[in-house]
Structures are given as structure tokens and as C-alpha cells.
Amino acid sequence: MSDQGNETLRQQALDYHRNPQPGKLEIRATKPMANGRDLARAYSPGVAEACLEIRDDEQTARDYTARGNLVAVVSNGSAVLGLGNIGALASKPVMEGKAVLFKKFSGIDCFDIELNEPDPEKLADIVCALEPTFGAINLEDIKAPDCFIVEKLCRERMNIPVFHDDQHGTAIVVGAAATNALRVAGKKFEDIKIVSTGGGAAGIACLNMLLKLGVRRENVWLCDLEGLVHEGREKDMTPQKAEYAQPGGARTLDDVIEGADLFLGLSGPNVLKPEHVKKMADRPVIFALANPNPEIMPDVAREADPTAIIATGRSDYPNQVNNVLCFPFIFRGALDVGATDINDEMQIACVEGIAALARATTSAEAAAAYRGEQLTFGADYLIPKPFDPRLSATVSVAVAKAAMDSGVATRPLEALDAYRDRLNANVYKSALLMRPVFESAATAARRIVFAEGEDERVLRAAQAIIEETTEQPILIGRPEVIAMRCERMGLEIRPERDFNIVNPENDPRYRDYWETYHQLMARRGVTPDLARAIMRTNTTAIGAVMVHREEADALICGTFGEYRWHLNYITQVLGTPSLRPHGALSLMILEDGPLFIADTHVHVEPTPEQIALAAIGAARHVRRFGLTPNVALCSQSQFGTQDSGPAERVRQAISILDGSPRDFCYEGEMNVEAALDAGLRDRLFPGNRMEGAANVLVFGTADAASGVRNILKAKAGGLEVGPILMGMGNRAHIVTSSITARGLLNMAAIAGTPVAEYG
């Protein structure tokens, strides 16, 4: 990178830390503090009750305080990144960053604690004194050999997990990467020769981990600045290095690299030379992990041996060995079972979980976060990416199980599957709400046809549908394009083997399809020639014809194109006197709960009848999610304050709803604020029939509904499930171009619900 580029990056990093407010952390209250009653419960006198409960049973601290989800990141700043001993205060940005990663990736709250204490035994005393405050301790950036002393003393004296991430976090990720690298190379731990440079905390921990995975100690050759660690050497030796002393006299890296299967570098730049690589065994594994400049640059290593399998600590090359793959999730699992330690069994479970995830199909979320990168298991993809959301459930569950099996869990979990679901619900915001829908869809193996079958999101959704549901995807697209894209994206599914395909360019059913379409549309100006052309080019129309012919149970379309364009063909083919579009319903998942919005797409200016039908359909769908509908019919008018067109139509819709008994609560017309604020609504209209906040907002115009939907997505971080097309008997749904692969999976579950549930 040029000097100008470095300076730009430096300024961007400083601006990131300074603006909009200094630092990367803040504290937020989890309980309201709005009045005297709140104050009396949060502090004196009410707080005494929680204190007494904990006095009588210390385990209840998890129930009444944040301790069970609180980790301390502790450092004295004596070995910070590649910066060395910069002191406790200068290390604070790193420790704040670690706390942010804990929160982001595993939902763990974290305090960073920087201590001016160079003496390891005194440092251990301070850390041990923190036990009442925290559920676990993450030691960080403490120089070797002091870190060994601090960790040993803390683990002996504390009854909560103590984990030195520089040692064990690095070792776990290296262990996972090595597991997969040897699989790619066709080698086994017990057979390989390892040459390592760097006898610090991380280097020793990595070697210890590799021994646990099956490497033989006599096959490990450890070098440092003084050359090979050998028996009889006295200079710059520690007890930890001595464990790896080889017999014989002094030798250099060049002397011992011959025939090495794995080079493990945790030392400094340019230690490994091209001539060293050429001396290594066939298909060598090179982990050059020094930061920011590795022991050898990947392109230099690959030039020396094109078959080399390479990992670094850098993010601009494949196979970045990054501790964030480990520490948030090993702590998550440990905290959730009340582990008293993070033992070998838990660490190996973490290794195995990370390694297995890399061998699985890449998640759509990781693919989106790392667009353009090859995320298919192999030499350039040995470990998953940090933003793969499956890490939380995969690794944390494995760690929790290992803690229970090894006897260090004080609060064993009764059901690991339920724990996995809970973790997924924290990562996938839709998971908890979608569970009843998935369970209902599992009662019938419905055939779902996707109009845009070549779209990457559809292909990833198809993979997930096959893996996670009983539904049968059918894709409309060119088989060779679909097969090529599946292979390029590392998906396991293949056309015809795993799912059926309709090829618009050449399908034996083509004549049947165009004749069917012509029969339906002959009196609406569609000639045979036009019908033939549409069945060659219009995948939405093809999918609708398939549903009409009962070759599919439901159609999903709309990953590109305009909503009403798709709706036109769906209505042409599938519309009947009893099946007409009533509206589009969007479920917005927000921080404080779900909110349903209708009609966002179908009717620009709906009639009173259409508004009433949208309210009835929305209430029915809300129940599918296991919720009780509370429907507000919204306009700018507030209980008769205006006579505008939308307000009048909403009032007439209320009258229509009042004309028959309803099995859901509704009220209107009112604006959104009154719908969501029960106190305001009661002041405006005492005695109104709605209790609490509305969870369904039905609007008098599509512009208003769509605007609210888009604002909630863009500014409130709302996650959308939908739009759900109401009124078509679950035979078709039209998504929008912003939908994700996870969103398509959710829509497939909605489309997979048996039609009887729409009555």
C-alpha cells in the first residue's frame, strides 16, 4: 500500500474511534427509569430484595444481575498486537474493540479493564478479586512468560472461566485450519513433521493444541531468534520452550525445514524464505501468522511451491486466522452452562465445530458479506468467515455440550436443540417468529416453484429448503447456468438430482404450457403466437401456469422486476371469483417486537371493501405466527377529525367490519402514533375497543403503507418477512428485489403451509 493510502487508512481509523462520540462502547440500561416507582424498584428500597436473594444463594446472581452474561477483558498492555509493551492506557482501544466483538458476535456484555501492573503475581491478585463482578475473564495482550503465570494462578483460584485468548483462541483457530488443511493435503496429524518459529504464548499454545489433535512431540521442531530449541540450550529458554527441546546441538531453521509438512509461524516478517519452502514436503502447509507482515507473503510462497496451502493473519488474503472465530462463541457456550473452566474438551469441541462449518455449504449471509470471494471448502477456504452467522449455534452448542460431558457445567442444559434454536433466534431475527410457520409447513411436502431460478439468492434458498424443510423446490431457468452457479458458489445441490427444473428454452412441457395459457387468455387478446412467446420468456407466467396445472403447489417470484407486473400475470392465470388479491402484508421485525403492515403493494387506493379484506387477511396471517392480532386501521385522520378520501374509506371499512362478528380486535381510523401508544389513544378516544399497542397497521393507501415499511427497514433496522400476498389461497407470493436468501427461505415456509390453513 502506498504512503498516501496508509495515511488515508490511518485517518479513517482515527475518525472511526473519535466520531460521533469518542470510543466504541457505552452503557445502556435494560430496565425503564421513568418515574418514582421505577426508581424504588431499581434502587432503594427494592434493590435490597435482590441483594438478599443473592446473599442466601449465590447462584441467583445470574437471575438478578448481569453477571451471567458479563465478561472482563483484562490487559496490562505489555504485548499489544504487534506494537509491543505500549502500556495499559494505550491498549484501551484494542480492549474496547474486543468488547465490541463479544457483543456483536455472541451478545455478551463486556467491560474492558486495563491495569497498570507489570508484576504477574500481583496482576493475578487483582484479576481474582474481580470474580464477584464477572461471569468469565478474558486475559489479553499480556507478554510471555508472564501470561502463563497469570493464567495459571487465576485458573487455580477462580471458580469462573479464565481464558487467555492470545494463547488458546489462536491455538483453536490454528487447530481448525490445520485440521482442514491436512484433509485437503491428504495427510494426518500423527504423521506430519512441524517446524515452528516463535516461542511466545501463542506459538507454544498452538503447538500444545496440535499435540492434543494427534501430532507427536518428537515431530515438532521449534525455532526462535537463537535458532532451534534443543536439549542443553540455556540462552532465552523458558519451561514452556523446553517442553519442545530436540536432542542434538544448535541448528538453524534452514537445517530443520527439510521435509516439513507444516510450517507454523508466529514470529516476524520474512523469516521463511522461498528456498525453505522448496525444501518442505509435497503439498506443504504454511501458516505464516505474524502481523501485519507474515513470515512469508502468500504470493512468494506459492511461487516457490504452487501446491502450498497457505494461511496468514491478514484479511487481504484467503484463510485469515482470526480469533474472532473462537472467543465469542466459546465464552457463549461456557456462560450458558455456568462452566467453571474452559477445559481441553471444550477447546477441542470448538476446533471441531469451526472446522466442520468450513466444510459445510457456505451461508448466504457470509457470501453477501464477502461478495466476490471464493467460499468453497478447499485450499483457499479452510476456516469459515467471521460474519458467518452459523458460528454462534455451531460452536457454542459444541462447547456447551463438551462442558456438560466433562463435568464443569454447573447449570446443564436440558435440551441442546432448544438451546441451538435460541442462539439462532439471536442471530436470525426472524427465527423465533417463523418457528410456528416452519412447524406448520413441515406437515406437508409442498412443491414450491421459483420463477427466477438462476438468481444466486434463489439457489442458496433452494439449498436451505432441501436441508431444513420437507418442501420440494422447482426452479425455472437454464440447467447449465444453474449447475455452473451452484458449483461456483460451493453449493452441494445440482439440477435434476436434488430439484426439478423447467427450462424455458427447451422443455418437453412447452406445448402444454402455452396451450394452457392460451386457453385461459384467448378472450383477453392473447393469440397463440403471443402465448408461445410468453411461455418462452416470462418465468412468472410459466410458474403460474404450473400452479394452475397442479404441477406445483405455490409460486414465488419477484427477486427482480416491478411488483404489479408480476401480480398481473398471477392474477391472469390463478385468479378466480374466490381467489383475488386482497393486499400485501409485510411483517417487520423490530427491536421491540413484530409489526405487520398492509397493504404495501397491491391496491394503490384501496376501496373500503379492500381495506376491510386486508384487515381480515392480516389478522388471519398474524395468528399463523402464534400472535394475537390487534389491528389498527390508519390514516391521517384521528377518529373523525378529517374528511379526506383515505380517511373516509377507512371509516367505511370500519363499518364493513362492524357489519359481521369478527374474531379479532380492530379500531380506527387513527394515525400511527395513536395506534402504537395506548395512553395517547385513550386520551383521544376514551373507551375505544383496543387494548395496548397495535401489532397490525392497515393503511388507506399503498403509498402510506409502503412508506412506513421502507422507513422501518432503512432507519429502524427492521427485518422484513414478506410481502405475503393475501387472498390467493397461498398459491403465489411476490417478493421484492431487496429480499435475501434467508428471506426466500422464510417465504418458502409461508408458501409451504397447507392451503386449508387459509380458510
N, C-alpha and C positions, 0 to 999 in steps of 0.2 A: 504494500500500500504506500502511496506517495506521502511525503511530509504534509502536503495540504490535506490529503484525505485523513491522515492521523489527527491533524489539528481539528478538522471538522467533527470527527467522531468524538474527540475529547470534549469539545464544546457542547455537543449534543448530550453526552453523558452528564456533564455538569448541569446543564439546563434541566435534564430529567430529574436530577436529585434536588434541584432548587425550587422548581415551579410545579404546580401553582402554590405549593407551600413546602417548606424545607423537609427533607426526609421522605421515607417511604412508608411510614407507619403512623397510625393514630389509634386511639382507644374510643370505642363506641359502647354505649350502654345497651344491654339486651332487654331491659325492662323499662316501662314508662316511668317518667318522673315529672308529672304534670300538675300535681296538687298535693295537699297535705296528707291525704290518705296514702298516696304512693310513698311519700317521704317517711311516714310512720312505719310502713312495711319494709322499705329498703334499709332504713337505718333505725334509730331508736324510736320506739321500744321493740318493734317487730323483729329486728335483726337478732335479738338475743335468743329467740326461739331456735333459729338455725344454729347458732353457736352451741346451745345446749345439746342439740341433737348430735352434733359432731363430737362434743365432749364425751357423750355416752357411747358413741360408736363412730370411730374414725372413718370407717368405710363410707359413711353417709356424706363425707365431704364431696364426693363425686356427685351427689344428688343436689346439694345446696350451694355449691360453689363451682367455679370454672376449672378447678384443679384437674379434673379428669380429662380435660381437653387442652391443657396448658403445658407448653414445653419451654424450657430456657435454653437459649443458645449462648454458651459461655466461652469467652476467649480472654486471653491476656495480650493478644496481638503480637505474639512472639514469632509467628510463622504465617504471615498473611499472604495467601495466593503465591505469586512469585515475587512479592515485594519484600519478604523477609521480616525482620523484627522491627515493625514500624510503630509499635506501641498500642496500648488498649484503645485510646481515643481514635486514632487513625483507622483502627479496624472496624469502627462502628458502622460505616456504610455497608461493609460486607455482611456483618451480623444482621443488620436491618433487612438486607436482601434475602438472607437465609430465612428470616421470619416471614417475609412476603411469600417465598416459595412454599413454606409449610402451609400457609393459609390458602394459596392459590390451588395447590395440587391435592391437598388432603383435608382442607377445612380445619386444620389445627391452629389454635391461637398460640402466639409465641411472643415472649419478651426477649430482647437481646440484652445481654449483661456483659459489659466489658470491665475487666478488673485490672487494676494496677498492682499486680502481684507476680513477680518473676519466680518466686520460690515454689516449686511444685507441691511440696507438702502443705504449705500454707494455702496455696490455691485450692487444693483438695479440701482443706478445712472449710473454706468459705463456701465451696460448692455444696458440701454435705449439709451445711447449715441452712441451705435453701430448700431442703426436702419438703417442709410443710407447704411451700408455695406451689410447687410444680408436680405434674404427673410424670415427667421424664426430663432428662438432661441430655442436651446435645453439646458435647465438647467440640470446639472448633479452633483451628489455626493456632495450636499450641505446639511449640517446637519439640522435636525429638532430642534426647530421650525423655524430656520432662513429661510429654503427653502420656507415655507408658505409665509413669509413676502416678500421675493424676488420675488416670482412668482406673488403674488397679485399686487405688485407695478408695475412690468413690464407689466402685462396684462392690467392694468388700463391706463398706459401711452404710450404703444406702439401700433402701428397700423399693426403689423405683428404677426403671431402666436408665442406664447410663451408656451412651454410645458416642464414641469419637468418630465422627463422620469422615475425617481425613484419612483415618485408617480403614475402618470397616466399610464405610459407604463406597469408597474407591475399590476396596477389595471385592465387594459384592458385585459391582458393575463389571469389573475386570473378570470376575469368575463367570458371569453370564456371557460376556463377549467371548471369553476363551472357550466356554462350552460349545458355543455355536461355531466359532472359528475352526475348532478341531473337527466338528461334524462336517463342515464344508471341505476341510482338507483331508478328511478320511483318516484321522488319527485319534489316539486315545490318550487320556491323561497319564495312565500308568506307563506309557511307552516313550513319552517325549522328553527331550532334553531342553531345559530352560536356562537361558542366560539373562541375568537381570542387572541393570545399573541403577544405583540409588539405594542406600541402606537406611533411608529415613523411615518415618512412621508409615507412610502409605506403601512404600516398597516392601517393607517387612510384612505388613498386613496382607498385601496381595499374595506374597509367597506363602504365608500361612494358609490363606484361603485355598490356594491351588493344591497344597498338600491335603487339605480336607476333601478336595474333589478327586484325589487319587494320584497326584504327582508324587514320585518317590524323591525323598530328600536328597539322596545321593546323585540325583539327576539335575539338581539346581546349582547353578554357578553364579554367585553374587559378586559383582564388581562395584567399586566406588572410586573416589579420586585417588586412592592409594593402590588401585589395582584389585586383583582377586582377593576376596576374603578367604584366608587359608589358615590352617592349623598352625599355631605358633606365632601368628602375626599379633603385634601389640599396638601398633600405631592406629589411632582413630577406630578403636574397636568398642563395641557395646555388647552386653549379653545377648541382645536380640540378633545382632550380626553374627555373633559366634555360633549361633544355632545352625548357621549355613556354611560354616568353615569347611573347605575342601582339604583333603590331605595333599601334601606336596608343598613346594615352595611358592615364591611370588611369581605371578603370571599376569599378563595384561588381557584386556578384552579381546585383542586380536588373537591371542593364544588360545582362548577358550570358546570362541564363537563357532569354530568349525563344527558342522553337523547339528547346530542348534535348531530345534523345531519352533521354538517360541522365544522371541526377544521381548523382554518386559522392561521398558524404560521409564523411570520416574526420577530423572536426574537433571539434565540440562541440554541445551541445544547442540546439535551436530556431533553428538557422542558416537553415534553409529554411522559408519562410513559405507559408501557403496560397495567397497571391496569386502566389508564384513558381511553384507547381505549375500554376496555371491558365494561366500563360504558356508552359508547356512544350508539346512536340509532342503529337499524338494518341498515345494508349496509352503514356504516359511510363513509363520505368523509373526507380525511385527506390531507390537503395541508401543508406540512412541508417544508417551503421555505427558512429557514436560510442557508446561505452558509459560508464555504463549508460543514459544518456538520449540518444537519437538526435537527429539534426538536425531531424527532424520525426517526430511519432508516427504510426504507420501509420493509425490511425483518422482523424486530422486530414488526412493526405494523401489518403486515399480519399474523404473528404467533399469535398475540393476537386476531385478528379477520380476518379470511381468506376471508371474503366478503368485506373487506375495499377497497375503491377506493382511490388511493394514487398518489399525485404529489409532486415533490421536485424541487429544483433549480439546481439539479445536472444533468450532461449529461450522467452519467453512469447508470441511472435508467429511466424507462418509464415516460412520462408526465413531461418533464422538462419545467417549467415555465420560459420562456426566452423572455426578452423584444424585442429581435430582430424580433420576430413575429409581432411586432406592429410598433415601431417607424419609421423604414424606409418608411413604406407604408402610415402611417397616415400623415407624412410630405410630401410624394409624392403627395397624393391627395390634401392636403392643398395648396401646392405651385402651383399646376397646375391650380387651380381655383382662385388663388390670394386671399385666405382666410385671413381675418383679425384676426381670432381667431381659436383655436381648441376647439370647444364647446362640450357640453354634447351630442348633437345629433351626432356629428362626432365620438366621442368616443364610443358611443353605436353601431353605424354602424360598427366600427372597431371590437368590440366584436362579433357582429353577423356574420360578414364576416369570422373571424378566426374560430369561432365555426362551421359554416356551411361547411367550407372547410375540417375540420377534419371528418365530416360525409360523405363527398363525397369519391368517389373512389380515392385511393392513386395514385399520379402521378408516371410515370415510372422514372422520374428524382430523386424524393425523394427516391423511392425504391432502385435505384442504389447507391445513396449517403449513405443510411443507410442499406446496404445489410445485411441480416440476422436478422433484427429486424421485429417484427410483426407490420404492419402498417394498421391494420384493426380497424375501429371505435369500441370502447368498453372501458372497464375499464383501459386497458393499452395503449390506444391511444385516448386521449381526445382532444388534440390540434395537429395541423399539425407540421411538422418538418421545421426548418428554411430554409432548402435548397429545399423546395417545390416551384418550380418556379411560381405556380399559385397564390401565395400570393400577388404578385405585382398587378395583374389585379383585383383580387377578392376584396382585402381590399382597395386599392387606389380608385377604382371606387366607392365602397360603401361610402368612406369618402368624395370624391368629390361630390357625389350626395347629401349627407347629408348637406354638406356646402352650396350647392346651395339651397336646400329646406329650410334651416334655415336662409338664408339671409345674410350669412357672406362672400359669394364669390363675389369678385369684377370683376372677369373675368369668368363668367359662360361658361360652355362648351355647344356647340350646339348639339353634338351627343355623348352620352356616349358609344355607340357601337364602334364608331370610336376611342374614347379615349382608350377603352379596347384593341382594335386591336393595337394601338400604343404602349401600355405598353407591350403587348405580343411580339411585334416585338423587343422590347428592351431585353426581356428575352430569347425568342426563336429566335435565329439569322436568322432562315430560314423563319419566319412567313411572313415578308413583301414580300420577293421574291416569296414565294409559293402562295400568295393570288390569282393571276390570274389563277394558276393551279387548286386550290380548287374551284374557281368560275366556271371554265370550267367543272370540274368533276361533279359539282352539277347539270349539265343539263341532266345527265343520271345515273340511278341507276345500275351501272355495278357490276357484280359478280366477286369478286377477291378471288382466291384460294391460300392459303398459304401452301406451301409444308411442312414446319416444324411447324405444328400446335400446338405441345406441348411445344415449346420454350416460356419462360416467356415473352420475348420481343414481340413475335407474339401475345400472349394473351393480353398484355397491349395495343398493337396496335389495336387489334380487338375491345377492349372496346372503344378506342378513335374513331375508324372508325364508330362504331354504334352511338356514342354520337354526333359526329361532322360532319358526311358526310351522303350522300344518298347511299353510296356503301354497298354491301352485302358481308361480309366476309364468306368464306368457309374454314374450317380448316381440314387438313389431320392429323389424329392422333387417339390415343385410347381415346374413350369418357370418361372412368373412370379416366384416367390420367389428361385429360384436365379439367374435373369437379373438381377434387381434387386440382389442381394447381390454378384454378380460386378462389376457396374458400380460400385456404391458403393465396393468395395474396390480398384478400379482394376485388376482382373484382365482380361486380354485374352480369356480363354476365354468362350464363350457356349454355352448348351444347344443340342443337336442339330447345331450347326455343328462343334463341337470334341469333343463327347462325347454319348453317348446318355443318355436319361433314362427312368425309369419313374415315372409319375405315379400315386400310389396313389388319387387322387381320380377320375381319368379316364384309363384306359389300355385300348387295344383288346385287350390280352392278359389282362385281368382275369378273364374267364370261364375261360380256360385255366389260370390260376394257381390259382383257388380250387378248380377241379375236381381239379387235380393234388394240392393239399394235402389235399382231402377223401379222395381215393383212398388216400393214404399214412396218413391218420389215422382213417379211418372206423371201424375196430375198436378205437380208443382214445378213444371218446366224443365225437368231433368230428362234429357234424351239418353238413349243407350250409349252414345259416344261419350257424353259427359259423365255418365255413371262409370264407364270404363276408366276414364281419366282420373276421376276422384278415387277409385279403388286402387290406382297405381301410386297416387301421390299424397293422399290425405290420410295419415295414420289414425287420426281421431275418428274419422268416419269408418275406417276399417275396424277399429276396436269396437265402435258402437254396433256395427253390423254383427260382429262376433257375439256380442252380448245378446243382441236380438235373436240370433240363430241358436242361442243357448250353447255356444261353444266356449263361452266364458261367462262367469257369474257377475263380474264387475269390471269397469274400465277406469283407469287412472291416466289422466293426460294433463297437459298444461305446463310442463317444465320450460317450454318456450311458447311464445305467441300470446295473443290477447284473450282474456278470459271469455268474453262473449262470442268470439269467433268459435272457440271450442264448444261453447254452450249451444250455439246454433245447430251444429251437426248432431250433438247428443239429443237435443230436443226433436230434430227431424226424425231420427231413427228410433229412439227409445220412448219418445213422448206418447202418452195415451190420455184418454179422458181422466183416468185416475192417477196418472204419473205426469206431473207438471212441476217445473222448478218453483219452489216456494221462496228460496233465498239461499244465500251462502253464509255459513256460520263459522266464525273463527274463534278458537279457544286461545286466549292469550295467557300464558303462564308468567305471573309476575312474582316479585319477591314476597308480597303479602298474600298470595293466593291466586286462584284462577279467575278469569273474567271472560265471558263469552260475548262476542259482538256480532250483530246481524242487522240488516242484510248488507254485506260488504261488496257484493259484485253483481247480483242477478238483476234486480229491478232498480233502475235509476231513480224513478219517482214512484214508489210502490203505491198501489191503491189501498184503501183501508182493509179490504179483504186480504190482500197480500201481506200487509203488516201483521194482521191477526194470524194468518197461517205461519208467518215467520216466527212469531212468538210461540205458537203451539209446537212447531217443529223444534225450536231451540230448547224448549222445556223437555221434550222427549229425549233429545240428544244429551242434555245435561245429566239426565238420570243414567245414561249409559256409562258415564264416568263415575258413578257412585255418589253423585252430589244431588242435593235438593235444589230445584230451580227457584230462583227469586227474581222475577222478570220485571224490569223497568222499561216502559215504552217512552222513549226520549225524544225531545225536541227543544227548540229554544224557549218555547212557552213553558210556563210553570203553573200547572193546574188552572188553565183557562185565562192566563194573562195576555195571550196574543191570539189573533185570528188568522195567522198566515196559513198558506196552503199546507205545509208539513204538519203544523200543529193541529189543524182541523182534521187531516187524515188520521193522525194518531188518536185523536178523540173519538173518531168514528170507529177505529179499530178497537178501542176500549169497549165501545158499545157492542160491537160484534162479539167480543169475548164474553161480555156480560150476558149475552143472549142465551148461553148454554152453560151448564155446570162445567167447571174446569178443575183439573186435579193438580193445579199449580198456583202459586201466589203471583199476582201481577198488579201493577199500579202505573198510573201515568195520567196525562202527559207531564213530564218533568224534565229538567235539564240534568246533565250527568252529575253535577255536584250534589244535587238533592238525592239522586239515585244511590250514590255511594256514601253519603253522610246521613245516617238515620236521624241524628239530632237536628240537623238543618231541616230535613224533610218534615219532622214532627212539628217544628216551629211554623213552617209554611202551611202545613195542612194537618192539623191535629186530628187524630183518629183515622189516618189513612190505613189502608189494609195491609201494608207491607211492614214486616219487622226486620230490622237490621239492614245491612248493606246489600244492594242488588248484586247478583253474580251474573246476570244476563242483561245486556243493554240492546234493545231493539230500536232502530232509528227510522225516522220518516223519510230519509233519503240515503242512497248509496254513498253519496259524497261524504255525508257526516259519518256514517259507519266506517267507511274506508279510511277517512282521515284519522279517526280515533285509533283504528287498528295500526296505521302506519306510525303515528306518534308514539304509541306504546312500544312498538318494535324498535324505533330509532332512538328514542330518548329515555325510555324506562327499562330497556333491556328485556322487553317482553319476548318470550319464545312462543311462536305460533304453532298450533296444531290445526291444520286445515288449509284452505277453507273446506268445510264439509257442505256438499251440495244437498240441500234438503228438498224433499218432495219427489225424488226419483227412485224411491224404493231401494236405495243403496246399490243401484246398478251402475252409477257413474259418479266420479268426483273429478273436479278440475282444480289442480294445484296452481301455484304461481311460480314465476321464474326464479324467485329467491329461495325456493324450497331446498332443503338439504337431503342427503341420503337418509339420515335419521328421520326427517320429516316424511319422506316417502314410505319408510317402514311403518311409521305411525298411521299414515293414510291407508296402507295396505291392511293393517289390523282393523281399521274402521270399515273398510270395504269388505273385509273378511267376515264380518258379523252376519249371521244368518238373517235373511230378509224378514223372517217372521217377527224379529225384534223391532221392526219398523212400523208395526201395525198401530 
